Amino acid sequence: MNILIYGIGGVGGYFGGKLTKTKNHVTFIARGKHLEAIQKNGLEVTSYKGDFVAEPDLATDDLNEIPTPDLVILGVKSWQVPETIEALKPYVKAETLFLPLQNGASNAEKILEVLPDAQVLGGLCRIVAFKDGPGKIKHPTFEPSITFGELDGSLSERAKELQALFEEAGFTAHLVEDIQVEIWKKFLFICTISGIGGLTRVPMGKIRSSAYLFKMMQDTAKEIFNVAKAKGIALTEKHMEAVFEAIQNQGAEVTASTQRDIMEGKPSELNNFNGYIVREGKRLGVSVPVNEMIFECLLPMEKEARS
């Protein structure tokens, strides 16, 4: 199988790196000094589960060089998905499968605007990993896993083959029937904490300790939950309870990656998180005033970061 890993940050670097240990042909798409280091020394992954060096069959920034992929794993940010799919479209075949692993609830939707349903899986990952310099990925904690499934809910043979491939690579892979529920469970958590974190610029412990801010998190989550239900996603009150149990269990100094991007003046996933809820709320007639307030307050900074 020809596997293309597009984006070699923490997600693409770790999971793509593990896939180089299988017998498949693996290509990395990377840029700049990161690419140069990978081409020279391989991708050095420092992991609490064991360090390793990943040596892809090809590392490049030129799509003209890649073999036609059977599987594309997207390791870019959610806001980069549309441009990535447009760039890849001339280089894939009708059987090429796309698996997005970004945070956010609309990644598969974005791909489906360009490619047929049959080429798209739903997916997400759970990992704490990041680029730690050119050609280096650090994975300091958290058991890595990929959760994925067919958008129609079937347990297809191709999905079972992917599960076997991922397990061969040495990480946990959950093949599920209702991938949308799994995506929205994670989105409910990450969107709830990210915007408020970006707005307040303080870590989780300080947000939790403020009755006002904690109530704002609860209101944010309820709006996201209501949008999900309006879209036909089978979230339950137990899922909401699990999100706030996870929030309570976060370390006091924890910050979300989107929050850190906002604080550092970088382009963030604001439009794909709170912005997505605002747009879907308006489309579906669901009131989302807290998400809209967070989005509009952060939007000027987001525009400046992208200018």
Buried (B, 14 or more C-beta within 10 A) or exposed (E): BBBBBBBBBBBBBBBBBBBBBBEBBBBBBBEEEBBBBBBEEBBBBBBEBEEBEBBBEBBBEEBEEBEEBBBBBBBBBBBBBBEBBEEBEEBBEEEBBBBBBBBBBBBBBBBBEBBEEEBBBBBBBBBBBBBBEBBBBBBEEEEBBBBBBBBEEEEBEBBEEBBEBBEBBBBEBBBBEEBBBBBBBBBBBBBBBBBBBBBBEBBBEBBBEEEEBBEBBBBBBBBBBBBBBBBEBEBEEEBBEBBBEBBEEBEEEBBBBBBBBBBEEEBBBBBBBBBBBBBBBEEEEBEBEBBBBBBEEBBEBBEEBEE
